[in-house]
């Protein structure tokens, strides 16, 4: 008959720290084991910026507003192309036309807007591209930027290695406290992996190099079962 004993590491009195994980000692069929959860995190600099911009105009008639918006949007697109953004990295993100009211239902005019999202793969050129957009004219709107990591696989692998090392260090400490020696790995499973999320940032243009991508984190949590000897 298999016997199982669970020892909760919560029995150790003291404060809970940010790096505390899950650990338990189990004895089954006279085979002692320890299960720990290790955590690893790696930070990296985003290498892609998404610029959300657009144009917005108001005219007396719907046709005039729509035509003016299309003309301004074409000028915006041309500015982005001349700034070095490839055509395949541009897409329309908004297209709207509607009335504006002075006192409903009296229409005072029409508002038309067209948005564009530009994928900028050279983050170092971000300030120059934003400046080029702003120079198009008064109809241009800057709606912010987001930063992304194009390929997080290398960072994810490094985070996994860090998580496993963390799990092994925890297990070795608990084995020592229990008067045991740490044996081979019995089982291993990835609990969770957190990839970089698009990060919002303001597009300030007062100075050169005013747009900063900052850093983003890749995190991994891994559960490892070790034998105890």
Helices and strands as residue ranges (DSSP letters): E 6-8, G 9-11, E 23-28, E 31-44, E 48-59, H 62-82, G 87-89, E 90-103, E 106-120, G 123-125, H 126-134, E 140-148, H 153-177, E 182-194, E 199-201, E 216-228
